[in-house]
Every structure is written in structure tokens, then in C-alpha cells.
Amino acid sequence: MGWFKRKTEGITTSTKDKKETPEGLWYKCPKCQTVVTSEDHHKNVFVCERCSYHERIGSEEYFSILFDDGKYRELDKKISSADPLKFEDTKKYVDRVKETQNKTGLTDAVRTAYGKCDGQDLVIAAMDFKFIGGSLGSVMGEKIARAIDYAIKKKCAFMIISKSGGARMMEAGLSLMQMAKVSAKLNRLSEAKLPYISFLTDPTTGGVTASFAMLGDINISEPDALIGFAGPRVVKETIGRDLPAGFQRSEFVLEHGFLDYIVERRKLKEELAKSIRLFMN
């Protein structure tokens, strides 16, 4: 023992020629930990091939899935929020909106578009969760209202893809007014004998669930989406009891009669086209 003495501490290797793995090349499923290339995940419409976990996606992805050849005409693209209440929390509301617009490239939490779905005219209002939690504010209400008017003008089906944390607190009462405004506009759509398809995705909560998300001629959802008014933690603390397994997930909501069916994203366009055809005929 003691025949050898370490001359230097630690062993280093040169990383000069090491090839770095480009960022965003791989996707790891948060549910089953399966790793696939981002390209394959994208081709599979952001659904895990192994466990069918549905990754959250935005309006652009839904438009490319649902509209024929991914072609659509965006409506009312430039409407943006004002700050009537001069609201300020950790930062000024005007600064928060501007910062989020620069970061996301979106003007607000919803985009509306017109195109063809399996050859049939369709207007879609799709929410983007990355814009202040997909919150419902005066711009969202106005854009959806105008999109409904456009569907009436075109005599076609109308769809809302909900993905929201609820009403936008920075606009207080003005946010809450949008619940009634959109619901009233949907009544006009109904009077015109045109279908409204409500598609609930993860998460659909707060004022959106409490109003127009549940008013569809058919209410459909993606698997395992969180759907409710208050979140499960709040409900548990309020009633002081443990909640049943799968509480507020789309399968639970379907079982209790609030949804018509659950559809996997890969079959969404096919099922949607079928539903529109059923109503329009």
C-alpha cells in the first residue's frame, strides 16, 4: 500500500471537439418519460405515441390540424387591450400586455379564423394559454362576438377551442361582462340555426367554463383535460373532504353528463367534420 501518489487532483478531458446536442431536438413525455424526436412528436400532433398524453398546444397548431391544408383567413388580428382601470399589481397592466405580446407574437389570448374543414365552412376561435393564462378579457369577448357575426354572415358552423385560467383580473368587471356578451351572441347563432361546437382542452376553468364553454350544441373535449370552475385544490379546501379519483378531468366530466364525447387529437378533424355535417344537414 502507498506505492502510488496522485500528482494532480481530478482528470479533465477536452470538450473542444464535442458536438453539442441542439436545443429542442428531443421531446420527453412528462407522463410516461418516453423520449422521441421533436419532429416525430410534431408529426403525431403533439400526442405521446406510448401513453397518449396530449401536450398543450396553441391556436396555430389547432388551425393547422383542423383547416384543410392548414389554410385559413385570420379575423380581427390587430385588436389589443386598453387599460381602462389603470391596473397595477407586480407591474403595470399595459407593460404586462406589451411584454406578453413581444414574447408570444400574439395580440391577445384568442385568435379567430375562417377556413374549410373537410370542405365545409367553419369559423374557429382558439385560445392561447401562453398569453396571460388564456384569460378572458374585453378583447377576447369582442373577438369571439365578431367571429360569431362572421359565422352568421357566412351561414356556417362556429367553434370555440377553450384553454383558459378564467377571467382576467386586471380588467375586473369588464372581464366578467364578456361572459354574458358571448353567451348572448351565441343565442343569435342559435336563432340563425347554426351549430356551436365547444371544444374544451387542458385547462378550461373559471369564467370560461361558467359561461360559453358549456353552452355548445355539442361539448367535446380532449382526454384528461382539466375542466371545472374552481380548481381541485380550492374545492378540496372549501368542502374539507378528499375528492374522488380523476375529479374535474374530462373523463369524470363526461361520466357526469357535461360532455357529449371525448376525442383524441389525431381523430379530432374527422369527428368534427362528422358533427358539422350532422348539424348542417
Backbone as CSV, one residue per row, in Angstrom:
resi,resn,N_x,N_y,N_z,CA_x,CA_y,CA_z,C_x,C_y,C_z
1,MET,0.844,-1.195,0.000,0.000,0.000,0.000,0.879,1.245,0.000
2,GLY,0.385,2.343,-0.556,1.134,3.593,-0.540,2.238,3.657,-1.573
3,TRP,2.174,2.778,-2.591,3.210,2.797,-3.631,3.004,3.946,-4.628
4,PHE,1.730,4.374,-4.821,1.444,5.394,-5.826,0.930,6.665,-5.157
5,LYS,1.339,7.781,-5.705,0.893,9.063,-5.173,0.308,9.899,-6.317
6,ARG,-0.913,10.431,-6.125,-1.548,11.262,-7.133,-0.808,12.586,-7.248
7,LYS,-0.414,12.926,-8.504,0.326,14.174,-8.702,-0.612,15.372,-8.836
8,THR,-1.747,15.172,-9.566,-2.717,16.270,-9.742,-4.107,15.796,-9.359
9,GLU,-4.884,16.714,-8.897,-6.267,16.394,-8.499,-7.204,16.420,-9.708
10,GLY,-8.040,15.376,-9.831,-9.066,15.360,-10.890,-8.501,15.058,-12.266
11,ILE,-9.355,14.546,-13.135,-8.972,14.241,-14.518,-9.880,15.050,-15.420
12,THR,-9.297,15.763,-16.317,-10.134,16.560,-17.230,-9.977,16.061,-18.650
13,THR,-11.040,16.195,-19.442,-10.968,15.833,-20.856,-11.363,17.045,-21.681
14,SER,-10.829,17.148,-22.832,-11.130,18.286,-23.696,-12.522,18.144,-24.293
15,THR,-13.280,19.231,-24.222,-14.631,19.208,-24.818,-14.672,20.078,-26.068
16,LYS,-13.484,20.453,-26.518,-13.384,21.353,-27.660,-14.076,20.803,-28.903
17,ASP,-13.890,19.487,-29.150,-14.441,18.885,-30.367,-15.799,18.197,-30.137
18,LYS,-16.276,18.272,-28.888,-17.547,17.606,-28.578,-18.710,18.321,-29.275
19,LYS,-19.565,17.543,-29.938,-20.714,18.126,-30.630,-21.856,18.306,-29.637
20,GLU,-22.334,19.539,-29.518,-23.450,19.824,-28.622,-24.763,19.373,-29.277
21,THR,-25.682,18.782,-28.456,-26.998,18.403,-28.973,-27.828,19.676,-29.117
22,PRO,-28.324,19.956,-30.303,-29.119,21.183,-30.488,-30.339,21.207,-29.566
23,GLU,-30.654,22.376,-29.040,-31.795,22.561,-28.147,-33.098,22.251,-28.891
24,GLY,-34.003,21.542,-28.197,-35.323,21.282,-28.781,-35.361,20.140,-29.784
25,LEU,-34.308,19.314,-29.819,-34.259,18.205,-30.782,-35.076,17.006,-30.301
26,TRP,-35.185,16.863,-28.966,-35.882,15.720,-28.372,-37.059,16.186,-27.525
27,TYR,-38.046,15.294,-27.406,-39.196,15.560,-26.544,-39.323,14.411,-25.543
28,LYS,-39.446,14.766,-24.250,-39.633,13.756,-23.210,-41.040,13.897,-22.644
29,CYS,-41.830,12.845,-22.745,-43.214,12.875,-22.262,-43.222,13.051,-20.741
30,PRO,-43.918,14.076,-20.222,-43.939,14.285,-18.775,-44.711,13.210,-18.006
31,LYS,-45.528,12.429,-18.728,-46.338,11.402,-18.064,-45.633,10.043,-17.994
32,CYS,-45.135,9.568,-19.147,-44.519,8.220,-19.148,-43.006,8.252,-19.372
33,GLN,-42.448,9.447,-19.510,-40.990,9.660,-19.670,-40.394,9.131,-20.978
34,THR,-41.248,8.740,-21.931,-40.739,8.265,-23.223,-40.086,9.428,-23.980
35,VAL,-38.926,9.147,-24.570,-38.210,10.174,-25.325,-38.328,9.893,-26.825
36,VAL,-38.776,10.892,-27.573,-38.865,10.783,-29.038,-38.289,12.059,-29.641
37,THR,-38.039,12.049,-30.928,-37.563,13.281,-31.552,-38.714,14.289,-31.603
38,SER,-38.374,15.549,-31.523,-39.397,16.605,-31.578,-40.158,16.547,-32.896
39,GLU,-39.450,16.143,-33.952,-40.069,16.037,-35.281,-41.175,14.978,-35.285
40,ASP,-40.875,13.815,-34.689,-41.876,12.739,-34.614,-43.058,13.154,-33.737
41,HIS,-42.747,13.851,-32.635,-43.795,14.327,-31.722,-44.715,15.322,-32.440
42,HIS,-44.111,16.161,-33.248,-44.862,17.150,-34.034,-45.759,16.453,-35.057
43,LYS,-45.181,15.435,-35.735,-45.956,14.684,-36.740,-47.140,13.968,-36.103
44,ASN,-46.980,13.607,-34.824,-48.044,12.893,-34.110,-48.981,13.879,-33.394
45,VAL,-49.076,15.099,-33.954,-49.883,16.209,-33.426,-49.718,16.417,-31.914
46,PHE,-48.483,16.329,-31.444,-48.110,16.618,-30.052,-48.806,15.695,-29.049
47,VAL,-48.976,14.430,-29.480,-49.557,13.399,-28.610,-48.517,12.293,-28.443
48,CYS,-48.306,11.835,-27.203,-47.330,10.765,-26.955,-47.833,9.460,-27.565
49,GLU,-46.995,8.831,-28.369,-47.390,7.581,-29.041,-47.583,6.444,-28.051
50,ARG,-46.890,6.521,-26.916,-46.942,5.418,-25.962,-48.139,5.512,-25.005
51,CYS,-48.342,6.703,-24.403,-49.394,6.800,-23.377,-50.530,7.750,-23.752
52,SER,-50.449,8.347,-24.960,-51.474,9.271,-25.469,-51.603,10.557,-24.654
53,TYR,-50.526,10.940,-23.971,-50.545,12.223,-23.254,-50.633,13.352,-24.279
54,HIS,-51.607,14.249,-24.079,-51.816,15.369,-25.001,-51.085,16.608,-24.490
55,GLU,-50.004,16.967,-25.165,-49.263,18.183,-24.819,-50.135,19.402,-25.128
56,ARG,-50.052,20.435,-24.288,-50.799,21.670,-24.582,-50.272,22.306,-25.863
57,ILE,-51.188,22.698,-26.731,-50.791,23.388,-27.965,-51.613,24.671,-28.097
58,GLY,-51.222,25.527,-29.038,-51.887,26.816,-29.197,-52.752,26.900,-30.439
59,SER,-53.240,28.098,-30.702,-54.158,28.337,-31.816,-53.558,27.948,-33.166
60,GLU,-52.288,28.268,-33.382,-51.656,27.981,-34.679,-51.675,26.483,-34.976
61,GLU,-51.368,25.675,-33.953,-51.360,24.214,-34.122,-52.780,23.687,-34.389
62,TYR,-53.769,24.202,-33.651,-55.148,23.753,-33.889,-55.635,24.146,-35.281
63,PHE,-55.294,25.342,-35.718,-55.691,25.775,-37.062,-55.082,24.856,-38.122
64,SER,-53.813,24.494,-37.942,-53.153,23.641,-38.945,-53.726,22.220,-38.946
65,ILE,-54.229,21.770,-37.784,-54.834,20.432,-37.694,-56.235,20.438,-38.324
66,LEU,-57.021,21.484,-38.047,-58.440,21.469,-38.402,-58.786,22.045,-39.777
67,PHE,-58.061,23.062,-40.207,-58.385,23.652,-41.509,-57.708,22.888,-42.638
68,ASP,-58.431,22.685,-43.732,-57.900,21.954,-44.888,-56.588,22.587,-45.363
69,ASP,-55.554,21.753,-45.498,-54.214,22.191,-45.930,-53.635,23.284,-45.021
70,GLY,-54.183,23.421,-43.818,-53.696,24.436,-42.883,-53.940,25.857,-43.348
71,LYS,-54.874,26.029,-44.311,-55.138,27.368,-44.855,-56.335,28.006,-44.157
72,TYR,-56.182,29.257,-43.766,-57.267,29.974,-43.106,-57.068,31.477,-43.264
73,ARG,-58.143,32.203,-42.997,-58.075,33.667,-43.003,-58.305,34.150,-41.584
74,GLU,-57.305,34.818,-41.014,-57.449,35.293,-39.638,-58.331,36.534,-39.594
75,LEU,-59.196,36.596,-38.574,-60.127,37.708,-38.416,-59.671,38.645,-37.286
76,ASP,-59.921,39.921,-37.450,-59.681,40.927,-36.390,-58.338,40.743,-35.688
77,LYS,-57.307,40.645,-36.492,-55.973,40.299,-35.995,-55.359,41.325,-35.036
78,LYS,-55.679,42.611,-35.244,-54.931,43.639,-34.529,-55.604,44.221,-33.285
79,ILE,-56.730,43.655,-32.862,-57.390,44.201,-31.669,-56.534,43.906,-30.431
80,SER,-56.294,44.936,-29.638,-55.437,44.785,-28.467,-56.066,45.446,-27.246
81,SER,-55.677,45.001,-26.047,-56.272,45.509,-24.805,-55.881,46.942,-24.494
82,ALA,-56.876,47.705,-23.996,-56.611,49.019,-23.405,-56.448,48.789,-21.898
83,ASP,-56.297,49.868,-21.138,-56.161,49.722,-19.688,-57.113,50.701,-18.993
84,PRO,-58.437,50.476,-19.131,-59.416,51.444,-18.607,-59.351,51.624,-17.096
85,LEU,-58.874,50.594,-16.378,-58.854,50.665,-14.915,-57.508,51.145,-14.364
86,LYS,-56.559,51.425,-15.263,-55.189,51.830,-14.864,-54.654,50.846,-13.809
87,PHE,-54.755,49.562,-14.149,-54.457,48.497,-13.184,-52.954,48.274,-13.021
88,GLU,-52.557,48.010,-11.775,-51.151,47.699,-11.499,-51.071,46.697,-10.350
89,ASP,-50.356,45.569,-10.586,-50.076,44.639,-9.480,-48.561,44.601,-9.309
90,THR,-47.908,43.495,-9.697,-46.440,43.495,-9.629,-45.844,44.367,-10.725
91,LYS,-46.654,44.650,-11.743,-46.253,45.593,-12.802,-47.505,46.223,-13.402
92,LYS,-47.328,47.252,-14.177,-48.477,47.896,-14.813,-49.076,46.957,-15.852
93,TYR,-50.421,46.960,-15.936,-51.117,46.094,-16.886,-50.687,46.376,-18.334
94,VAL,-50.530,47.654,-18.686,-50.108,47.997,-20.060,-48.738,47.392,-20.370
95,ASP,-47.840,47.400,-19.360,-46.499,46.822,-19.546,-46.585,45.303,-19.673
96,ARG,-47.467,44.682,-18.865,-47.635,43.226,-18.918,-48.140,42.782,-20.289
97,VAL,-49.113,43.521,-20.818,-49.681,43.199,-22.136,-48.608,43.337,-23.214
98,LYS,-47.894,44.460,-23.191,-46.856,44.719,-24.197,-45.758,43.657,-24.159
99,GLU,-45.338,43.332,-22.937,-44.291,42.329,-22.733,-44.740,40.961,-23.259
100,THR,-45.989,40.586,-22.956,-46.527,39.284,-23.408,-46.681,39.268,-24.933
101,GLN,-47.088,40.384,-25.510,-47.206,40.478,-26.977,-45.850,40.278,-27.645
102,ASN,-44.826,40.913,-27.098,-43.469,40.775,-27.657,-42.939,39.359,-27.510
103,LYS,-43.235,38.747,-26.363,-42.738,37.402,-26.065,-43.431,36.325,-26.896
104,THR,-44.748,36.472,-27.110,-45.533,35.418,-27.775,-45.802,35.675,-29.255
105,GLY,-45.725,36.958,-29.667,-46.075,37.297,-31.054,-47.581,37.342,-31.262
106,LEU,-48.357,37.267,-30.161,-49.823,37.318,-30.229,-50.301,38.689,-29.762
107,THR,-51.494,39.098,-30.189,-52.021,40.378,-29.693,-52.897,40.177,-28.460
108,ASP,-53.511,39.000,-28.324,-54.309,38.692,-27.133,-54.424,37.179,-26.974
109,ALA,-55.240,36.751,-25.994,-55.324,35.338,-25.647,-56.218,34.504,-26.559
110,VAL,-56.816,35.108,-27.591,-57.624,34.330,-28.535,-57.325,34.787,-29.954
111,ARG,-57.353,33.830,-30.882,-57.271,34.156,-32.311,-58.491,33.564,-32.990
112,THR,-59.043,34.305,-33.936,-60.231,33.830,-34.650,-59.900,33.690,-36.133
113,ALA,-60.457,32.668,-36.758,-60.123,32.406,-38.157,-61.269,31.714,-38.887
114,TYR,-61.262,31.894,-40.216,-62.268,31.274,-41.085,-61.551,30.424,-42.119
115,GLY,-62.081,29.215,-42.346,-61.498,28.338,-43.360,-62.429,27.174,-43.642
116,LYS,-61.879,26.139,-44.253,-62.665,24.942,-44.577,-62.184,23.758,-43.736
117,CYS,-63.139,23.004,-43.230,-62.810,21.774,-42.501,-63.474,20.624,-43.247
118,ASP,-62.678,19.828,-43.903,-63.186,18.745,-44.748,-64.193,19.292,-45.770
119,GLY,-63.832,20.449,-46.347,-64.645,21.062,-47.391,-65.808,21.906,-46.895
120,GLN,-66.024,21.941,-45.577,-67.146,22.694,-45.011,-66.662,23.989,-44.359
121,ASP,-67.414,25.082,-44.590,-67.051,26.362,-43.981,-67.096,26.273,-42.457
122,LEU,-66.105,26.887,-41.821,-66.032,26.858,-40.358,-65.296,28.095,-39.841
123,VAL,-65.832,28.685,-38.758,-65.145,29.772,-38.054,-64.713,29.216,-36.695
124,ILE,-63.439,29.425,-36.355,-62.899,28.932,-35.077,-62.334,30.090,-34.266
125,ALA,-62.652,30.102,-32.969,-61.988,30.992,-32.014,-61.152,30.083,-31.110
126,ALA,-59.824,30.211,-31.182,-58.932,29.322,-30.416,-58.092,30.130,-29.425
127,MET,-58.078,29.681,-28.183,-57.340,30.389,-27.129,-55.890,29.930,-27.046
128,ASP,-55.049,30.851,-26.598,-53.624,30.552,-26.376,-53.312,30.751,-24.899
129,PHE,-52.967,29.661,-24.220,-52.730,29.712,-22.778,-51.491,30.542,-22.424
130,LYS,-50.539,30.610,-23.365,-49.296,31.339,-23.056,-49.500,32.855,-22.981
131,PHE,-50.660,33.346,-23.400,-50.954,34.774,-23.289,-51.759,35.014,-22.009
132,ILE,-51.060,35.382,-20.935,-51.662,35.635,-19.616,-52.677,34.533,-19.258
133,GLY,-52.246,33.286,-19.368,-53.074,32.148,-18.963,-54.369,31.997,-19.728
134,GLY,-54.366,32.426,-21.014,-55.577,32.306,-21.832,-56.758,33.033,-21.223
135,SER,-56.461,34.122,-20.484,-57.508,34.783,-19.697,-58.533,35.527,-20.556
136,LEU,-59.766,35.499,-20.057,-60.896,36.145,-20.734,-60.946,37.622,-20.361
137,GLY,-60.703,38.477,-21.345,-60.792,39.916,-21.137,-61.678,40.531,-22.204
138,SER,-61.706,41.854,-22.252,-62.590,42.542,-23.194,-62.253,42.249,-24.652
139,VAL,-60.960,42.051,-24.956,-60.561,41.741,-26.339,-61.065,40.360,-26.750
140,MET,-60.907,39.380,-25.853,-61.383,38.032,-26.173,-62.890,38.047,-26.431
141,GLY,-63.630,38.727,-25.561,-65.079,38.808,-25.731,-65.458,39.449,-27.052
142,GLU,-64.786,40.545,-27.395,-65.082,41.270,-28.638,-64.737,40.428,-29.865
143,LYS,-63.563,39.766,-29.834,-63.146,38.954,-30.995,-64.079,37.768,-31.216
144,ILE,-64.502,37.123,-30.117,-65.431,35.995,-30.249,-66.778,36.488,-30.774
145,ALA,-67.245,37.630,-30.249,-68.526,38.196,-30.698,-68.489,38.496,-32.197
146,ARG,-67.411,39.102,-32.652,-67.272,39.416,-34.087,-67.163,38.141,-34.929
147,ALA,-66.496,37.126,-34.382,-66.359,35.855,-35.109,-67.721,35.176,-35.273
148,ILE,-68.569,35.296,-34.244,-69.930,34.739,-34.333,-70.719,35.470,-35.429
149,ASP,-70.595,36.797,-35.461,-71.254,37.587,-36.519,-70.791,37.130,-37.908
150,TYR,-69.496,36.829,-38.008,-68.930,36.397,-39.289,-69.486,35.026,-39.691
151,ALA,-69.635,34.125,-38.695,-70.207,32.794,-38.970,-71.663,32.915,-39.428
152,ILE,-72.413,33.853,-38.813,-73.809,34.084,-39.221,-73.853,34.603,-40.665
153,LYS,-72.934,35.535,-40.958,-72.867,36.099,-42.312,-72.537,35.016,-43.346
154,LYS,-71.635,34.107,-42.980,-71.211,33.037,-43.893,-72.138,31.819,-43.843
155,LYS,-73.108,31.871,-42.889,-74.055,30.748,-42.693,-73.309,29.428,-42.456
156,CYS,-72.363,29.466,-41.523,-71.554,28.263,-41.277,-71.437,27.944,-39.788
157,ALA,-70.863,26.796,-39.484,-70.659,26.346,-38.103,-69.627,27.220,-37.400
158,PHE,-69.746,27.273,-36.073,-68.828,28.064,-35.257,-68.270,27.189,-34.136
159,MET,-66.986,27.357,-33.840,-66.333,26.529,-32.820,-65.460,27.395,-31.918
160,ILE,-65.512,27.136,-30.620,-64.563,27.767,-29.686,-63.683,26.672,-29.102
161,ILE,-62.371,26.886,-29.164,-61.421,25.970,-28.524,-60.966,26.666,-27.246
162,SER,-61.472,26.180,-26.105,-61.184,26.828,-24.822,-59.924,26.250,-24.175
163,LYS,-59.096,27.152,-23.676,-57.892,26.788,-22.911,-57.588,28.015,-22.058
164,SER,-58.159,28.046,-20.849,-58.153,29.305,-20.104,-58.121,29.101,-18.595
165,GLY,-57.461,30.058,-17.942,-57.453,30.076,-16.477,-58.630,30.857,-15.912
166,GLY,-59.443,31.454,-16.798,-60.625,32.188,-16.337,-60.583,33.658,-16.706
167,ALA,-61.388,34.465,-16.032,-61.499,35.896,-16.336,-60.210,36.634,-15.952
168,ARG,-59.876,37.665,-16.724,-58.638,38.425,-16.483,-58.866,39.463,-15.388
169,MET,-58.236,39.251,-14.238,-58.474,40.122,-13.073,-58.074,41.571,-13.329
170,MET,-57.134,41.804,-14.243,-56.677,43.178,-14.497,-57.761,44.039,-15.154
171,GLU,-58.813,43.376,-15.658,-59.915,44.130,-16.258,-61.196,43.991,-15.436
172,ALA,-61.078,43.315,-14.296,-62.156,43.190,-13.303,-63.538,42.974,-13.931
173,GLY,-64.488,43.878,-13.645,-65.871,43.733,-14.117,-66.006,43.666,-15.617
174,LEU,-65.080,44.330,-16.329,-65.131,44.304,-17.797,-64.904,42.879,-18.321
175,SER,-64.066,42.100,-17.625,-63.850,40.691,-17.999,-65.123,39.888,-17.795
176,LEU,-65.748,40.099,-16.636,-66.952,39.328,-16.295,-68.103,39.624,-17.249
177,MET,-68.154,40.844,-17.755,-69.209,41.209,-18.714,-69.121,40.397,-20.002
178,GLN,-67.920,39.946,-20.332,-67.735,39.183,-21.582,-68.447,37.833,-21.541
179,MET,-68.633,37.286,-20.342,-69.343,36.013,-20.198,-70.769,36.152,-20.744
180,ALA,-71.443,37.242,-20.336,-72.821,37.490,-20.790,-72.846,37.888,-22.263
181,LYS,-71.856,38.701,-22.657,-71.808,39.200,-24.041,-71.680,38.047,-25.042
182,VAL,-70.735,37.130,-24.797,-70.527,35.996,-25.709,-71.742,35.062,-25.677
183,SER,-72.282,34.832,-24.479,-73.454,33.952,-24.354,-74.642,34.510,-25.145
184,ALA,-74.827,35.840,-25.102,-75.918,36.476,-25.851,-75.693,36.345,-27.354
185,LYS,-74.448,36.507,-27.780,-74.115,36.354,-29.211,-74.368,34.921,-29.682
186,LEU,-74.079,33.955,-28.803,-74.318,32.543,-29.155,-75.807,32.272,-29.339
187,ASN,-76.627,33.036,-28.624,-78.076,32.924,-28.788,-78.487,33.362,-30.193
188,ARG,-77.799,34.408,-30.698,-78.044,34.876,-32.073,-77.683,33.782,-33.082
189,LEU,-76.576,33.086,-32.811,-76.126,31.993,-33.674,-77.183,30.887,-33.701
190,SER,-77.721,30.601,-32.519,-78.767,29.578,-32.382,-80.029,29.976,-33.156
191,GLU,-80.391,31.266,-33.065,-81.569,31.760,-33.800,-81.380,31.638,-35.314
192,ALA,-80.115,31.726,-35.744,-79.804,31.586,-37.177,-79.710,30.104,-37.583
193,LYS,-80.018,29.205,-36.618,-79.997,27.741,-36.849,-78.612,27.240,-37.295
194,LEU,-77.584,27.821,-36.672,-76.207,27.414,-36.984,-75.581,26.761,-35.756
195,PRO,-74.782,25.699,-35.958,-74.239,24.967,-34.806,-73.054,25.652,-34.129
196,TYR,-73.034,25.529,-32.794,-71.890,25.973,-31.997,-71.261,24.746,-31.347
197,ILE,-70.000,24.512,-31.691,-69.270,23.376,-31.126,-68.267,23.912,-30.114
198,SER,-68.411,23.478,-28.866,-67.493,23.897,-27.815,-66.485,22.784,-27.575
199,PHE,-65.209,23.116,-27.731,-64.132,22.133,-27.563,-63.295,22.545,-26.360
200,LEU,-63.338,21.727,-25.304,-62.671,22.063,-24.051,-61.337,21.331,-23.948
201,THR,-60.258,22.088,-23.749,-58.932,21.483,-23.669,-58.309,21.808,-22.309
202,ASP,-57.148,21.297,-22.067,-56.497,21.441,-20.756,-55.749,22.756,-20.624
203,PRO,-56.086,23.620,-19.651,-57.230,23.559,-18.732,-58.344,24.491,-19.209
204,THR,-59.591,24.156,-18.871,-60.713,25.068,-19.110,-61.348,25.327,-17.746
205,THR,-61.109,26.537,-17.220,-61.538,26.822,-15.850,-62.151,28.225,-15.741
206,GLY,-62.626,28.541,-14.538,-63.118,29.885,-14.223,-64.309,30.318,-15.062
207,GLY,-64.315,31.616,-15.377,-65.448,32.232,-16.078,-65.738,31.662,-17.447
208,VAL,-64.735,31.101,-18.101,-64.948,30.495,-19.427,-65.829,29.255,-19.278
209,THR,-65.513,28.403,-18.280,-66.338,27.217,-18.014,-67.724,27.628,-17.534
210,ALA,-67.759,28.691,-16.734,-69.040,29.132,-16.150,-69.962,29.779,-17.162
211,SER,-69.488,29.985,-18.373,-70.351,30.605,-19.382,-70.319,29.828,-20.692
212,PHE,-69.677,30.401,-21.715,-69.831,29.876,-23.075,-69.208,28.501,-23.342
213,ALA,-68.216,28.076,-22.550,-67.599,26.762,-22.811,-68.589,25.617,-22.611
214,MET,-69.595,25.838,-21.783,-70.571,24.779,-21.501,-71.881,24.953,-22.272
215,LEU,-71.910,25.900,-23.211,-73.159,26.189,-23.925,-73.228,25.588,-25.327
216,GLY,-72.281,24.736,-25.672,-72.239,24.187,-27.025,-73.461,23.357,-27.378
217,ASP,-73.810,23.350,-28.677,-74.808,22.375,-29.137,-74.243,20.987,-28.896
218,ILE,-72.904,20.898,-29.051,-72.202,19.728,-28.515,-70.954,20.232,-27.799
219,ASN,-70.697,19.633,-26.640,-69.482,19.923,-25.872,-68.557,18.721,-25.992
220,ILE,-67.366,18.960,-26.539,-66.407,17.864,-26.682,-65.099,18.249,-25.994
221,SER,-64.257,17.253,-25.750,-63.022,17.536,-25.026,-61.909,16.599,-25.443
222,GLU,-60.679,17.011,-25.144,-59.528,16.120,-25.301,-59.431,15.228,-24.061
223,PRO,-58.744,14.081,-24.161,-58.606,13.206,-22.988,-57.850,13.901,-21.851
224,ASP,-58.250,13.595,-20.630,-57.547,14.008,-19.404,-57.381,15.526,-19.266
225,ALA,-58.297,16.297,-19.846,-58.227,17.758,-19.714,-58.860,18.173,-18.391
226,LEU,-58.275,19.179,-17.741,-58.849,19.717,-16.505,-59.993,20.665,-16.871
227,ILE,-61.196,20.345,-16.400,-62.382,21.154,-16.708,-63.135,21.417,-15.403
228,GLY,-63.302,22.678,-15.064,-64.028,22.996,-13.831,-64.116,24.493,-13.645
229,PHE,-64.796,24.921,-12.578,-64.868,26.356,-12.278,-63.689,26.713,-11.380
230,ALA,-63.749,26.318,-10.125,-62.595,26.490,-9.228,-61.727,25.241,-9.336
231,GLY,-60.428,25.389,-9.136,-59.504,24.246,-9.221,-59.731,23.236,-8.109
232,PRO,-59.231,21.988,-8.305,-59.463,20.936,-7.309,-58.944,21.273,-5.907
233,ARG,-57.818,21.995,-5.837,-57.254,22.349,-4.531,-58.222,23.256,-3.759
234,VAL,-58.783,24.252,-4.474,-59.740,25.192,-3.850,-60.995,24.455,-3.397
235,VAL,-61.501,23.554,-4.264,-62.711,22.788,-3.935,-62.465,21.934,-2.688
236,LYS,-61.308,21.276,-2.647,-60.969,20.402,-1.516,-60.899,21.196,-0.213
237,GLU,-60.266,22.368,-0.277,-60.143,23.216,0.926,-61.501,23.764,1.362
238,THR,-62.378,24.040,0.385,-63.701,24.606,0.700,-64.612,23.582,1.368
239,ILE,-64.654,22.360,0.800,-65.580,21.352,1.346,-64.942,20.498,2.450
240,GLY,-63.609,20.606,2.567,-62.914,19.880,3.635,-62.977,18.372,3.507
241,ARG,-63.066,17.885,2.264,-63.105,16.426,2.035,-62.196,16.053,0.883
242,ASP,-61.753,14.792,0.875,-60.954,14.313,-0.249,-61.846,14.184,-1.478
243,LEU,-61.265,14.466,-2.623,-62.033,14.432,-3.869,-61.910,13.057,-4.530
244,PRO,-62.932,12.637,-5.299,-62.832,11.332,-5.977,-61.715,11.316,-7.010
245,ALA,-61.230,10.126,-7.334,-60.142,9.981,-8.321,-60.570,10.565,-9.660
246,GLY,-59.655,11.311,-10.273,-59.939,11.879,-11.596,-60.907,13.047,-11.578
247,PHE,-61.141,13.611,-10.397,-62.086,14.729,-10.246,-61.725,15.873,-11.199
248,GLN,-62.719,16.404,-11.912,-62.598,17.516,-12.861,-61.793,17.174,-14.132
249,ARG,-61.414,15.946,-14.324,-60.794,15.556,-15.596,-61.916,15.242,-16.589
250,SER,-61.615,15.345,-17.878,-62.678,15.223,-18.890,-63.461,13.908,-18.790
251,GLU,-62.790,12.809,-18.415,-63.488,11.519,-18.295,-64.541,11.572,-17.176
252,PHE,-64.193,12.238,-16.074,-65.095,12.426,-14.934,-66.272,13.324,-15.339
253,VAL,-65.959,14.390,-16.082,-66.980,15.347,-16.534,-67.947,14.670,-17.521
254,LEU,-67.408,13.827,-18.404,-68.237,13.069,-19.361,-69.193,12.131,-18.616
255,GLU,-68.647,11.438,-17.632,-69.419,10.480,-16.831,-70.591,11.166,-16.119
256,HIS,-70.409,12.455,-15.765,-71.450,13.187,-15.043,-72.322,14.039,-15.965
257,GLY,-72.221,13.789,-17.269,-73.186,14.351,-18.209,-72.914,15.742,-18.755
258,PHE,-71.716,16.274,-18.549,-71.439,17.631,-19.027,-70.737,17.668,-20.388
259,LEU,-70.324,16.518,-20.873,-69.689,16.436,-22.198,-70.449,15.438,-23.051
260,ASP,-70.359,15.631,-24.379,-71.000,14.683,-25.298,-70.034,13.577,-25.701
261,TYR,-68.789,13.949,-25.947,-67.778,12.920,-26.190,-66.366,13.474,-26.014
262,ILE,-65.444,12.549,-25.826,-64.014,12.884,-25.720,-63.360,12.397,-27.004
263,VAL,-62.496,13.206,-27.576,-61.869,12.815,-28.834,-60.353,13.015,-28.764
264,GLU,-59.622,12.016,-29.249,-58.166,12.141,-29.347,-57.838,13.148,-30.430
265,ARG,-56.783,13.899,-30.236,-56.409,14.952,-31.182,-56.183,14.408,-32.595
266,ARG,-55.696,13.181,-32.700,-55.422,12.597,-34.020,-56.712,12.360,-34.808
267,LYS,-57.828,12.213,-34.078,-59.110,11.961,-34.746,-60.018,13.190,-34.719
268,LEU,-59.503,14.301,-34.225,-60.326,15.489,-34.000,-60.979,16.012,-35.281
269,LYS,-60.201,16.189,-36.326,-60.752,16.754,-37.561,-61.855,15.866,-38.144
270,GLU,-61.597,14.573,-38.149,-62.567,13.607,-38.690,-63.890,13.666,-37.913
271,GLU,-63.801,13.674,-36.579,-65.007,13.699,-35.735,-65.730,15.046,-35.826
272,LEU,-64.937,16.118,-35.893,-65.519,17.455,-36.006,-66.291,17.604,-37.319
273,ALA,-65.674,17.161,-38.408,-66.313,17.246,-39.732,-67.639,16.475,-39.741
274,LYS,-67.626,15.316,-39.061,-68.824,14.481,-38.966,-69.943,15.212,-38.213
275,SER,-69.558,15.866,-37.111,-70.534,16.599,-36.291,-71.111,17.799,-37.051
276,ILE,-70.265,18.517,-37.761,-70.738,19.680,-38.531,-71.723,19.226,-39.601
277,ARG,-71.367,18.131,-40.291,-72.224,17.591,-41.350,-73.600,17.213,-40.783
278,LEU,-73.583,16.620,-39.611,-74.820,16.202,-38.947,-75.733,17.409,-38.684
279,PHE,-75.152,18.495,-38.170,-75.935,19.700,-37.866,-76.375,20.437,-39.118
280,MET,-75.466,20.584,-40.069,-75.760,21.407,-41.254,-76.757,20.729,-42.204
281,ASN,-76.915,19.401,-42.056,-77.876,18.713,-42.899,-79.226,18.534,-42.207
